[in-house]
Amino acid sequence: VKRAQNKGLERGSTRHFTDKRPSPCGSVMVLKLWARKASCCCVFAVAMLMQGPRTAMAFAPAAALRRLSTQLPASYRARHALQAAAQRPRVLTVRSMCGPSVPAEKTEEEKAAIKAEREARKAAKEEEQRKKKADKEAKAKAEAEIAAAALAALRKPVSYHTSELPERVCGDYEVIQSRGLTGRTWADMSKLGEEGGAQAGESVWVRARVVGVRAKGGSCFLVLRDMASPSTTMQACLFKSQEDPEGSKMMIKFLQDLTLETIIDIQGNMAEAEVRSCSQSKVEMQVTRCYVVSRAPAILPFLLEDAARSDADIAASQGSEKPLAAVYQENRLDNRWLDLRVPANNAIMRLQSAVCQLFRESLYKQGFMEIHTPKLIPGESEGGSEVFRTDYFGTMACLAQSPQLYKQMAISADLNRVFEVGPVFRAEKSNTRRHLCEFTGLDLEMAITEHYDETLVVLHDMFKHIFTGMEERFGRELAVVREQYASAPVRFTDKPCILHWDEGMQMLKDAGEQPDVFGDLSGAHELRLGELVAEKYSTDFYILDRYPAAARPFYTMPYPEDARYTNSYDLFIRGQEICSGAQRVHEPELLKKQIAEKGMPMEPLQDYIKSFEHGAPPHAGAGIGLERVVFLYLGLDNVRKASMFPRDPNRISP
């Protein structure tokens, strides 16, 4: 007992001690002690075995119990039990356990029998364990097969082309091949819970992309993105049903397996909710049916969540424990269709369309008509070597650098005021952030009566219409873009802000710059002049005219007071050029002279020259780069963000 106490038994532990000592009879007495410490007291069991041919005796006198009580923990139960035993009469209790002599050693046969019995018990136990394991595996396999069969049934294509609802509440549609019409009414996700849209309690159908899946226990939450307006998101949820637990469980499993960017048709009941993570924050959909229209792969080239982060957020996170991932430009452009699903990039394309729309609106109001000119031409339209050449049935042809020659011919044809929206090709081996080899040109040409300022007024009013219309009519798209790419509205004057070349050069000189007064402006000088104009005239939009002749093409009318300059002009936003134009040469002899001075061949331009020999009015015009307007207006860091599928010296796909 003392040895057990000295070992410091912990609560619930059991120890085993063996002691050998001579017995009063001269034999060896073996004392075995098992001690177990319970919560309140210690319980001890002592067995005494006498080895040898004699009687085994067990002694348990009350006096011994009294002595034992002084060595046990002073707990209530132990003392109570021992004191009760001590109060009984001190009568020696002797129990005789006489029996036959126990042999000191077992025979080999007995040992073998004992060993065989032990091994048999062990083998039986192992067999029982194997059987239990096999039964467990068989049960798990059967359950997996049932689940796989159920999932396979879900994957079996669901018919969509009848007005009756499918029997299954979830699954993948068969390929939509215009088999028929269902007559369903589709809800506008951007108006759900708002005036004019579905309200709480109504059942609606929505087609959307999956942008988030979160399943936990008996529930599943989806975040859906509107394909018609990617900045619009909505929450849909499903909970395990008590009426149909197995059916709802299977549907939760189906929703849980949806991959990001998968397109689904989903039906549900609208319910009031507070959803902070979605743009539709007042309502959510409680799902009743869901069908896959087009399933996306589990692994995408990049996560749209990463691609939608601003550079400022990414930079701010770099010193934290969890820096945000960035998606680089080449990866975006290699998978441009995916990149354009990013709300800001999608909105940029919509704003590009808006610029075209506003451009057309303004010019239609000012008496213009739209034309469409050839893009395969026999020679350079702008002069120089920056053209793409190709074989045209045995003769050399070029991709048009602009519609310049043909819109001038349109003026000679008395179309008076014309514009075009079309592709422009420039073989410039320039890898800057603002140059492209193919872009969309917004070109206009108009007959003038006295001065090219008539054209500058048209251009100024047109750009005013674009700037104002963007802010007033496309504010939602602008807000989405500015959430990722910060910018401010362009400031402009009510009347054209026209700066002559010599004035601009003097402003640069006064600011400590050294511009080339008879050459073109460098990019750095353009930006610096833009800053100076903004400070002096409080405008981000201005016109610089009377460029040097060396910096303009052959068809530009010379400045009458100094032939070193021209009747040409550029328009700038925030110090960067977005438009270039001029009064054109409409006198054939002057035109031939300037073609010769530029060292260009006369033969490819014979038809162009002839159109003026038959009489042509004085005229002026301009060419505008659509992508550059969008790029500069939105304050983007690269013109490629404003092009759907940009073309530069290193990229011709996708």
C-alpha positions as CSV (number, residue, x, y, z in Angstrom):
1,V,0.0,0.0,0.0
2,K,2.8,2.4,0.9
3,R,4.5,1.6,-2.4
4,A,1.3,2.4,-4.3
5,Q,1.0,5.7,-2.4
6,N,4.6,6.6,-3.0
7,K,4.2,6.1,-6.7
8,G,1.7,9.0,-6.7
9,L,-1.3,7.4,-8.4
10,E,-3.2,9.8,-10.7
11,R,-7.0,9.8,-10.8
12,G,-8.3,6.9,-12.8
13,S,-4.9,5.2,-13.1
14,T,-4.1,1.6,-12.2
15,R,-0.8,0.1,-11.1
16,H,0.3,-3.5,-10.5
17,F,3.0,-4.5,-7.9
18,T,4.5,-7.9,-7.1
19,D,6.4,-8.7,-3.9
20,K,8.0,-12.0,-2.9
21,R,9.0,-12.8,0.7
22,P,9.3,-15.8,3.0
23,S,6.0,-17.0,4.6
24,P,5.7,-18.0,8.3
25,C,5.7,-21.5,7.1
26,G,9.0,-21.3,5.2
27,S,7.4,-21.1,1.8
28,V,7.7,-18.2,-0.6
29,M,4.7,-15.9,-0.3
30,V,3.7,-13.8,-3.4
31,L,1.8,-10.7,-2.7
32,K,0.1,-9.0,-5.6
33,L,-1.4,-5.5,-5.2
34,W,-3.7,-3.7,-7.7
35,A,-4.3,-0.1,-6.8
36,R,-6.8,2.1,-8.5
37,K,-7.4,5.7,-7.5
38,A,-11.0,6.8,-8.0
39,S,-12.4,10.2,-7.6
40,C,-12.8,10.2,-3.8
41,C,-10.9,7.3,-2.4
42,C,-8.4,4.5,-3.1
43,V,-9.5,0.9,-3.5
44,F,-6.9,-1.8,-2.9
45,A,-7.1,-5.5,-3.7
46,V,-4.6,-7.9,-2.2
47,A,-4.1,-11.5,-3.2
48,M,-1.8,-13.8,-1.4
49,L,-0.8,-17.1,-3.0
50,M,1.1,-19.7,-1.2
51,Q,3.4,-21.7,-3.3
52,G,4.0,-25.3,-2.3
53,P,2.0,-28.3,-1.1
54,R,0.1,-26.5,1.7
55,T,-3.1,-24.8,2.4
56,A,-3.6,-21.2,1.0
57,M,-5.0,-18.8,3.6
58,A,-6.5,-15.3,3.3
59,F,-6.5,-13.1,6.4
60,A,-8.7,-10.0,6.8
61,P,-8.8,-9.1,10.5
62,A,-10.6,-5.9,11.6
63,A,-7.4,-4.6,13.3
64,A,-5.6,-4.7,10.0
65,L,-8.3,-2.6,8.5
66,R,-7.9,0.0,11.2
67,R,-4.1,0.1,10.6
68,L,-4.8,0.5,6.9
69,S,-7.1,3.4,7.4
70,T,-4.2,5.6,8.7
71,Q,-2.4,5.1,5.4
72,L,-5.2,6.0,3.0
73,P,-6.2,9.5,1.8
74,A,-8.3,11.3,4.4
75,S,-11.5,11.2,2.2
76,Y,-14.9,10.8,3.6
77,R,-15.8,7.6,1.8
78,A,-12.6,5.7,2.7
79,R,-12.8,6.7,6.4
80,H,-16.5,5.9,6.6
81,A,-16.0,2.4,5.1
82,L,-12.9,1.5,7.2
83,Q,-14.4,2.9,10.5
84,A,-17.5,0.8,9.9
85,A,-15.4,-2.3,9.4
86,A,-13.3,-1.5,12.5
87,Q,-16.4,-1.3,14.8
88,R,-17.3,-4.9,14.0
89,P,-16.1,-7.5,16.6
90,R,-12.5,-8.3,16.3
91,V,-12.9,-11.9,15.4
92,L,-10.4,-13.6,13.2
93,T,-12.0,-14.8,10.0
94,V,-10.3,-17.8,8.5
95,R,-11.3,-19.3,5.2
96,S,-9.7,-22.5,4.3
97,M,-8.9,-23.0,0.6
98,C,-7.4,-26.5,0.7
99,G,-6.9,-28.3,-2.5
100,P,-4.6,-30.6,-4.3
101,S,-1.0,-29.7,-4.7
102,V,0.0,-27.3,-7.5
103,P,2.9,-28.6,-9.4
104,A,5.8,-26.2,-9.6
105,E,6.3,-26.6,-13.4
106,K,3.9,-27.4,-16.3
107,T,4.7,-30.1,-18.7
108,E,5.6,-29.4,-22.3
109,E,2.2,-30.8,-23.5
110,E,0.3,-28.5,-21.1
111,K,2.4,-25.5,-22.2
112,A,1.8,-26.4,-25.9
113,A,-2.0,-26.7,-25.2
114,I,-2.1,-23.4,-23.4
115,K,-0.2,-21.8,-26.3
116,A,-2.4,-23.4,-28.9
117,E,-5.5,-22.2,-27.0
118,R,-4.0,-18.7,-26.8
119,E,-3.3,-18.6,-30.5
120,A,-6.7,-19.9,-31.3
121,R,-8.3,-17.1,-29.3
122,K,-6.0,-14.6,-31.0
123,A,-6.9,-16.0,-34.5
124,A,-10.6,-15.8,-33.7
125,K,-10.3,-12.2,-32.5
126,E,-8.4,-11.2,-35.7
127,E,-11.0,-13.0,-37.8
128,E,-13.8,-11.1,-36.1
129,Q,-11.9,-7.8,-36.7
130,R,-11.4,-8.6,-40.3
131,K,-15.1,-9.4,-40.7
132,K,-16.1,-6.1,-39.1
133,K,-13.7,-4.2,-41.3
134,A,-15.0,-6.0,-44.4
135,D,-18.6,-5.3,-43.5
136,K,-17.7,-1.6,-42.9
137,E,-16.0,-1.3,-46.3
138,A,-18.8,-3.1,-48.0
139,K,-21.3,-0.7,-46.4
140,A,-19.3,2.3,-47.4
141,K,-18.9,1.0,-51.0
142,A,-22.6,0.4,-51.2
143,E,-23.4,3.9,-50.0
144,A,-20.8,5.4,-52.5
145,E,-22.4,3.4,-55.3
146,I,-25.8,4.7,-54.4
147,A,-24.5,8.3,-54.2
148,A,-22.7,7.9,-57.5
149,A,-25.8,6.5,-59.1
150,A,-27.9,9.4,-57.8
151,L,-25.2,11.9,-59.1
152,A,-25.2,10.1,-62.4
153,A,-28.9,10.4,-62.6
154,L,-28.5,14.2,-61.9
155,R,-26.0,14.4,-64.7
156,K,-28.3,12.8,-67.2
157,P,-29.3,15.6,-69.5
158,V,-32.6,17.4,-68.6
159,S,-34.9,18.4,-71.4
160,Y,-35.7,22.1,-71.6
161,H,-37.8,22.7,-74.7
162,T,-41.3,22.1,-73.4
163,S,-43.6,24.4,-71.3
164,E,-43.9,21.7,-68.6
165,L,-41.4,21.8,-65.8
166,P,-38.9,18.8,-65.8
167,E,-39.6,16.1,-63.3
168,R,-36.2,16.6,-61.7
169,V,-35.6,19.7,-59.8
170,C,-31.8,19.9,-60.7
171,G,-29.4,18.6,-63.3
172,D,-27.5,19.5,-66.5
173,Y,-29.5,20.6,-69.5
174,E,-29.1,18.8,-72.8
175,V,-27.4,21.0,-75.3
176,I,-29.6,23.9,-76.2
177,Q,-30.2,23.6,-79.9
178,S,-33.3,25.7,-80.3
179,R,-35.6,22.7,-80.0
180,G,-38.5,24.8,-78.6
181,L,-39.7,27.5,-76.2
182,T,-40.6,27.0,-72.6
183,G,-42.6,30.2,-72.2
184,R,-40.7,31.1,-69.0
185,T,-40.5,34.8,-67.9
186,W,-37.0,35.8,-67.0
187,A,-36.4,38.3,-64.3
188,D,-34.0,41.2,-64.5
189,M,-31.5,40.6,-61.7
190,S,-30.6,44.3,-61.5
191,K,-34.2,45.2,-60.5
192,L,-34.9,42.4,-58.0
193,G,-36.4,43.9,-54.9
194,E,-36.6,47.3,-56.5
195,E,-39.4,49.3,-58.1
196,G,-40.3,47.6,-61.4
197,G,-38.7,44.3,-60.5
198,A,-39.8,41.1,-58.7
199,Q,-40.6,41.6,-55.0
200,A,-40.3,39.4,-51.9
201,G,-42.8,36.4,-52.1
202,E,-42.6,36.2,-55.9
203,S,-41.2,33.2,-57.8
204,V,-38.7,34.0,-60.6
205,W,-36.4,32.5,-63.1
206,V,-32.9,33.9,-63.5
207,R,-30.0,32.9,-65.8
208,A,-26.7,33.8,-64.3
209,R,-23.1,32.8,-63.7
210,V,-21.9,31.2,-60.4
211,V,-19.3,33.3,-58.7
212,G,-19.3,31.8,-55.2
213,V,-20.4,28.5,-53.6
214,R,-20.5,27.9,-49.8
215,A,-21.9,24.7,-48.3
216,K,-22.1,23.9,-44.7
217,G,-24.1,21.1,-43.1
218,G,-27.6,21.1,-44.3
219,S,-27.4,24.4,-46.2
220,C,-25.8,25.9,-49.4
221,F,-25.3,29.5,-50.4
222,L,-24.6,30.7,-54.0
223,V,-23.5,34.1,-55.2
224,L,-24.7,34.7,-58.8
225,R,-23.6,37.3,-61.3
226,D,-25.8,38.8,-63.9
227,M,-24.4,38.3,-67.4
228,A,-26.2,41.3,-68.8
229,S,-24.7,43.5,-66.0
230,P,-21.7,41.9,-64.4
231,S,-21.6,44.4,-61.6
232,T,-24.9,43.0,-60.4
233,T,-24.8,40.1,-57.9
234,M,-27.4,38.2,-55.9
235,Q,-27.4,35.6,-53.2
236,A,-29.3,32.3,-53.6
237,C,-29.7,29.7,-50.7
238,L,-31.1,26.3,-50.1
239,F,-31.7,24.5,-46.7
240,K,-32.3,20.9,-45.9
241,S,-36.1,20.2,-46.0
242,Q,-37.9,18.3,-43.3
243,E,-40.6,17.3,-45.8
244,D,-38.1,15.9,-48.3
245,P,-34.7,15.4,-46.5
246,E,-33.2,13.0,-49.1
247,G,-34.3,15.2,-52.0
248,S,-33.0,18.4,-50.5
249,K,-29.8,16.7,-49.5
250,M,-29.2,15.6,-53.0
251,M,-29.9,19.1,-54.4
252,I,-27.5,20.6,-51.9
253,K,-24.9,18.2,-53.1
254,F,-25.6,19.3,-56.7
255,L,-25.3,23.0,-55.9
256,Q,-22.1,22.3,-53.9
257,D,-20.5,20.7,-56.9
258,L,-21.1,23.8,-59.2
259,T,-17.9,25.3,-60.5
260,L,-17.2,29.0,-60.7
261,E,-18.3,30.7,-63.9
262,T,-20.8,27.9,-64.7
263,I,-24.0,29.3,-66.3
264,I,-27.2,28.1,-64.7
265,D,-30.9,28.6,-64.9
266,I,-32.2,28.9,-61.4
267,Q,-35.8,29.3,-60.0
268,G,-36.7,30.4,-56.6
269,N,-38.9,32.5,-54.3
270,M,-37.7,35.9,-53.5
271,A,-37.4,36.7,-49.8
272,E,-36.4,39.8,-47.8
273,A,-32.8,39.6,-46.5
274,E,-29.8,41.7,-45.6
275,V,-27.0,40.6,-47.8
276,R,-23.8,42.7,-47.5
277,S,-21.7,40.7,-50.0
278,C,-24.0,41.3,-53.0
279,S,-25.2,44.3,-54.9
280,Q,-28.8,43.1,-54.4
281,S,-28.6,43.6,-50.7
282,K,-32.3,43.6,-49.8
283,V,-33.4,40.3,-51.2
284,E,-32.2,36.8,-51.7
285,M,-33.5,33.8,-53.7
286,Q,-34.7,30.6,-51.9
287,V,-33.9,28.0,-54.5
288,T,-36.5,25.5,-55.8
289,R,-34.9,24.5,-59.1
290,C,-31.5,24.7,-60.7
291,Y,-30.2,23.5,-64.1
292,V,-26.8,23.8,-65.6
293,V,-26.7,25.5,-69.1
294,S,-22.9,25.5,-69.5
295,R,-20.5,24.0,-67.0
296,A,-17.0,25.7,-66.5
297,P,-13.9,23.7,-65.6
298,A,-12.9,23.5,-62.0
299,I,-9.5,25.2,-62.6
300,L,-9.5,28.6,-64.5
301,P,-6.5,30.5,-65.8
302,F,-7.1,33.0,-63.0
303,L,-9.7,33.9,-60.5
304,L,-12.0,36.8,-61.4
305,E,-11.9,37.8,-57.7
306,D,-8.1,38.4,-58.1
307,A,-8.5,40.2,-61.5
308,A,-11.1,42.6,-60.0
309,R,-8.7,44.1,-57.4
310,S,-7.3,47.5,-57.8
311,D,-3.5,48.1,-57.9
312,A,-3.8,50.2,-54.8
313,D,-5.4,47.4,-52.8
314,I,-2.8,44.9,-54.0
315,A,0.1,47.2,-53.2
316,A,-1.3,47.9,-49.7
317,S,-1.5,44.2,-48.9
318,Q,2.1,43.3,-49.8
319,G,3.4,44.0,-46.3
320,S,0.6,42.0,-44.6
321,E,0.4,38.3,-43.6
322,K,-1.9,37.6,-46.5
323,P,-0.8,39.6,-49.6
324,L,-3.4,39.8,-52.3
325,A,-2.7,38.0,-55.6
326,A,-2.2,40.0,-58.8
327,V,-3.2,39.0,-62.4
328,Y,-0.6,40.2,-64.9
329,Q,-1.5,41.8,-68.2
330,E,-0.2,39.0,-70.5
331,N,-2.3,36.4,-68.6
332,R,-5.3,38.6,-68.9
333,L,-4.8,39.2,-72.6
334,D,-4.1,35.5,-73.3
335,N,-7.6,34.8,-71.8
336,R,-9.2,38.1,-72.7
337,W,-12.8,36.6,-72.9
338,L,-12.4,35.7,-69.2
339,D,-10.8,39.0,-68.3
340,L,-13.7,40.9,-69.9
341,R,-16.1,39.3,-67.4
342,V,-14.4,41.3,-64.6
343,P,-17.0,44.0,-63.8
344,A,-14.6,47.0,-64.4
345,N,-13.3,45.6,-67.7
346,N,-16.8,44.7,-68.9
347,A,-17.9,48.2,-68.1
348,I,-15.0,49.6,-70.1
349,M,-16.3,47.9,-73.2
350,R,-19.7,49.3,-72.6
351,L,-18.2,52.8,-72.2
352,Q,-16.3,52.2,-75.5
353,S,-19.7,51.6,-77.1
354,A,-21.1,54.6,-75.4
355,V,-18.4,56.8,-77.0
356,C,-19.3,55.5,-80.4
357,Q,-23.0,56.1,-79.7
358,L,-22.4,59.7,-78.5
359,F,-20.0,60.4,-81.4
360,R,-22.7,59.4,-83.8
361,E,-25.4,61.3,-82.0
362,S,-23.5,64.6,-82.0
363,L,-22.5,64.4,-85.7
364,Y,-26.0,63.4,-86.8
365,K,-27.3,66.4,-85.0
366,Q,-24.7,68.6,-86.8
367,G,-25.8,67.4,-90.3
368,F,-23.3,64.5,-90.9
369,M,-23.9,61.2,-92.6
370,E,-22.0,57.9,-92.0
371,I,-20.0,56.3,-94.8
372,H,-17.9,53.1,-95.1
373,T,-14.6,53.2,-97.0
374,P,-12.3,50.5,-98.4
375,K,-9.6,49.1,-96.1
376,L,-7.6,47.6,-99.0
377,I,-5.9,50.4,-100.9
378,P,-3.2,50.6,-103.6
379,G,-0.8,52.8,-101.7
380,E,-0.1,54.6,-98.4
381,S,-2.9,56.9,-97.2
382,E,-0.7,58.7,-94.7
383,G,2.7,58.5,-96.3
384,G,5.8,57.0,-94.9
385,S,6.6,53.3,-94.5
386,E,4.2,52.5,-91.5
387,V,1.8,50.3,-93.6
388,F,0.9,46.6,-93.7
389,R,1.5,45.3,-97.3
390,T,-0.1,42.3,-98.9
391,D,-0.4,40.7,-102.3
392,Y,-3.6,41.6,-104.1
393,F,-3.9,39.2,-107.1
394,G,-0.4,39.9,-108.2
395,T,-0.2,43.5,-107.3
396,M,0.8,45.2,-104.1
397,A,-1.9,46.5,-101.7
398,C,-1.9,48.1,-98.3
399,L,-4.2,48.0,-95.3
400,A,-5.6,51.5,-94.9
401,Q,-3.8,53.7,-92.3
402,S,-7.1,55.7,-92.2
403,P,-10.1,56.5,-94.4
404,Q,-8.4,59.8,-95.2
405,L,-8.3,59.7,-99.0
406,Y,-11.8,58.3,-99.4
407,K,-13.5,60.7,-97.0
408,Q,-11.9,63.5,-98.9
409,M,-13.2,62.0,-102.2
410,A,-16.7,62.0,-100.5
411,I,-16.4,65.7,-100.0
412,S,-15.5,66.1,-103.7
413,A,-18.7,64.0,-104.4
414,D,-20.7,66.7,-102.6
415,L,-21.6,64.5,-99.6
416,N,-20.6,67.7,-97.6
417,R,-20.3,66.3,-94.1
418,V,-19.3,62.6,-93.5
419,F,-18.0,60.4,-90.7
420,E,-16.9,56.8,-90.3
421,V,-16.4,54.4,-87.5
422,G,-14.0,51.7,-88.7
423,P,-10.6,49.8,-88.3
424,V,-7.3,51.6,-88.8
425,F,-4.0,49.8,-89.3
426,R,-0.5,51.2,-88.4
427,A,2.6,49.1,-88.8
428,E,4.4,51.0,-86.1
429,K,6.9,48.8,-84.2
430,S,6.0,50.7,-81.0
431,N,5.5,48.9,-77.7
432,T,4.4,51.9,-75.7
433,R,1.4,51.9,-73.4
434,R,-0.6,54.1,-75.8
435,H,0.1,52.6,-79.3
436,L,-1.7,49.8,-81.1
437,C,-1.2,48.3,-84.6
438,E,-4.9,48.1,-85.1
439,F,-7.5,50.4,-83.5
440,T,-10.9,51.8,-84.2
441,G,-10.9,55.2,-85.9
442,L,-13.6,57.8,-85.5
443,D,-13.1,59.9,-88.6
444,L,-15.0,63.0,-89.9
445,E,-14.6,65.3,-92.8
446,M,-16.6,68.4,-93.7
447,A,-16.7,71.2,-96.3
448,I,-15.7,74.6,-94.9
449,T,-16.6,78.0,-96.2
450,E,-13.8,80.2,-94.8
451,H,-11.7,78.8,-92.0
452,Y,-10.8,75.5,-90.4
453,D,-12.0,76.9,-87.1
454,E,-15.5,75.8,-88.3
455,T,-14.3,72.3,-87.9
456,L,-12.8,73.0,-84.5
457,V,-16.2,74.2,-83.2
458,V,-17.8,70.9,-84.5
459,L,-15.1,68.9,-82.8
460,H,-15.4,70.8,-79.5
461,D,-19.1,70.4,-79.4
462,M,-18.8,66.7,-80.3
463,F,-16.4,66.1,-77.5
464,K,-18.5,68.1,-75.0
465,H,-21.4,65.9,-75.9
466,I,-19.3,62.8,-75.3
467,F,-17.9,64.0,-72.0
468,T,-21.3,65.2,-70.7
469,G,-23.2,62.1,-71.9
470,M,-20.7,59.7,-70.3
471,E,-21.2,61.3,-66.9
472,E,-25.0,61.8,-67.1
473,R,-26.1,58.7,-69.0
474,F,-23.5,56.1,-68.2
475,G,-22.7,56.9,-64.5
476,R,-23.2,53.4,-63.3
477,E,-20.6,52.0,-65.7
478,L,-18.2,54.8,-64.8
479,A,-18.7,54.1,-61.1
480,V,-17.8,50.4,-61.6
481,V,-14.7,51.3,-63.6
482,R,-13.6,53.9,-61.1
483,E,-13.9,51.5,-58.2
484,Q,-11.0,49.5,-59.7
485,Y,-9.3,52.2,-61.8
486,A,-9.5,55.6,-60.1
487,S,-10.2,58.7,-62.3
488,A,-12.1,62.0,-62.3
489,P,-14.3,63.6,-64.9
490,V,-12.5,65.6,-67.6
491,R,-12.7,69.4,-67.2
492,F,-13.5,71.4,-70.3
493,T,-14.4,74.9,-71.3
494,D,-17.7,76.0,-72.8
495,K,-16.0,77.4,-75.9
496,P,-13.0,75.8,-77.7
497,C,-9.7,76.4,-75.9
498,I,-7.3,76.9,-78.8
499,L,-3.6,77.3,-78.3
500,H,-1.4,78.2,-81.3
501,W,1.9,76.4,-81.8
502,D,4.2,79.4,-81.0
503,E,2.2,80.1,-77.8
504,G,2.6,76.5,-76.7
505,M,6.3,76.5,-77.4
506,Q,6.7,79.7,-75.4
507,M,4.9,78.2,-72.4
508,L,7.2,75.2,-72.5
509,K,10.3,77.5,-72.7
510,D,9.1,79.6,-69.8
511,A,8.7,76.4,-67.8
512,G,12.4,75.5,-68.5
513,E,11.7,73.0,-71.3
514,Q,13.6,72.9,-74.6
515,P,11.0,71.8,-77.3
516,D,11.8,71.3,-81.0
517,V,9.9,74.2,-82.4
518,F,10.0,72.8,-86.0
519,G,9.4,69.2,-85.1
520,D,6.6,67.2,-83.4
521,L,6.1,67.3,-79.6
522,S,7.6,64.5,-77.5
523,G,5.4,62.6,-75.1
524,A,7.1,64.3,-72.1
525,H,6.5,67.7,-73.7
526,E,2.8,66.9,-74.4
527,L,2.3,66.0,-70.7
528,R,4.1,69.1,-69.5
529,L,2.2,71.4,-71.8
530,G,-1.1,69.7,-70.6
531,E,-0.1,70.5,-67.0
532,L,0.6,74.1,-67.9
533,V,-2.6,74.6,-69.8
534,A,-4.6,73.0,-66.9
535,E,-3.0,75.5,-64.5
536,K,-3.6,78.5,-66.7
537,Y,-7.0,77.8,-68.2
538,S,-8.5,75.2,-65.7
539,T,-9.2,72.7,-68.4
540,D,-8.1,69.1,-69.2
541,F,-9.2,69.4,-72.8
542,Y,-7.7,71.8,-75.3
543,I,-6.6,72.3,-79.0
544,L,-3.1,73.0,-80.3
545,D,-2.9,74.2,-83.9
546,R,-0.5,75.4,-86.6
547,Y,1.9,72.4,-86.3
548,P,5.2,72.5,-88.3
549,A,5.0,71.2,-91.9
550,A,7.7,68.6,-91.1
551,A,5.4,66.9,-88.6
552,R,2.3,66.6,-90.9
553,P,1.3,64.5,-93.9
554,F,1.3,65.6,-97.5
555,Y,-2.4,66.5,-97.8
556,T,-2.2,69.2,-95.0
557,M,-2.8,72.8,-96.1
558,P,0.2,75.1,-95.4
559,Y,-0.3,78.0,-93.1
560,P,-0.7,81.1,-95.3
561,E,1.6,83.4,-93.4
562,D,4.6,81.0,-93.0
563,A,5.0,77.9,-95.1
564,R,7.0,76.2,-92.4
565,Y,3.7,75.7,-90.5
566,T,0.4,74.2,-91.4
567,N,-3.4,74.7,-90.9
568,S,-3.4,71.6,-88.7
569,Y,-4.4,70.8,-85.1
570,D,-4.3,68.2,-82.4
571,L,-6.8,67.7,-79.5
572,F,-5.5,66.7,-76.1
573,I,-7.0,65.2,-72.9
574,R,-4.9,65.5,-69.8
575,G,-1.8,66.3,-71.9
576,Q,-2.1,63.3,-74.3
577,E,-3.2,63.5,-77.9
578,I,-6.6,61.9,-78.8
579,C,-7.3,63.5,-82.1
580,S,-5.3,64.8,-85.1
581,G,-6.7,66.9,-88.0
582,A,-6.2,69.7,-90.5
583,Q,-7.5,71.6,-93.4
584,R,-6.8,69.5,-96.5
585,V,-5.2,70.5,-99.8
586,H,-8.0,70.7,-102.4
587,E,-5.9,72.3,-105.2
588,P,-4.5,69.5,-107.5
589,E,-1.2,71.3,-108.4
590,L,-0.4,72.1,-104.7
591,L,-1.2,68.6,-103.8
592,K,1.2,67.2,-106.5
593,K,3.9,69.5,-105.3
594,Q,3.6,68.4,-101.7
595,I,3.5,64.7,-102.7
596,A,6.8,65.2,-104.5
597,E,8.4,67.1,-101.6
598,K,7.5,64.2,-99.3
599,G,9.2,61.8,-101.8
600,M,6.1,59.7,-102.3
601,P,5.2,57.8,-105.5
602,M,2.5,59.6,-107.6
603,E,1.1,56.5,-109.3
604,P,-0.9,55.0,-106.4
605,L,-2.5,58.4,-105.8
606,Q,-3.7,59.2,-109.3
607,D,-7.4,58.6,-108.6
608,Y,-7.1,60.7,-105.4
609,I,-5.6,63.6,-107.2
610,K,-8.1,63.3,-110.1
611,S,-11.0,63.7,-107.7
612,F,-9.8,67.3,-107.0
613,E,-9.1,68.0,-110.7
614,H,-12.8,67.8,-111.3
615,G,-13.4,70.5,-108.7
616,A,-13.5,70.2,-104.9
617,P,-14.6,72.5,-102.1
618,P,-12.2,73.6,-99.3
619,H,-12.6,71.1,-96.5
620,A,-11.1,70.0,-93.2
621,G,-11.5,67.0,-90.9
622,A,-10.0,64.9,-88.1
623,G,-9.2,61.4,-87.1
624,I,-9.8,60.1,-83.5
625,G,-8.6,56.9,-81.9
626,L,-11.6,55.3,-80.1
627,E,-9.5,53.2,-77.7
628,R,-7.3,56.2,-76.9
629,V,-10.3,58.4,-76.0
630,V,-11.6,55.7,-73.6
631,F,-8.1,55.0,-72.2
632,L,-7.4,58.7,-71.4
633,Y,-10.9,59.6,-70.3
634,L,-10.9,56.8,-67.7
635,G,-7.3,57.4,-66.6
636,L,-6.2,53.8,-67.4
637,D,-2.6,52.9,-67.3
638,N,-2.5,51.2,-70.7
639,V,-4.5,51.6,-73.9
640,R,-4.8,47.7,-74.2
641,K,-7.4,47.8,-71.4
642,A,-9.6,49.9,-73.7
643,S,-9.3,47.4,-76.6
644,M,-11.4,44.3,-76.8
645,F,-8.6,42.2,-78.4
646,P,-5.6,44.4,-78.8
647,R,-3.0,44.1,-81.6
648,D,0.6,45.3,-81.0
649,P,4.0,44.3,-82.4
650,N,4.1,41.2,-80.1
651,R,0.4,40.1,-80.2
652,I,-1.8,39.0,-83.0
653,S,-4.0,36.6,-80.9
654,P,-6.4,35.8,-79.6
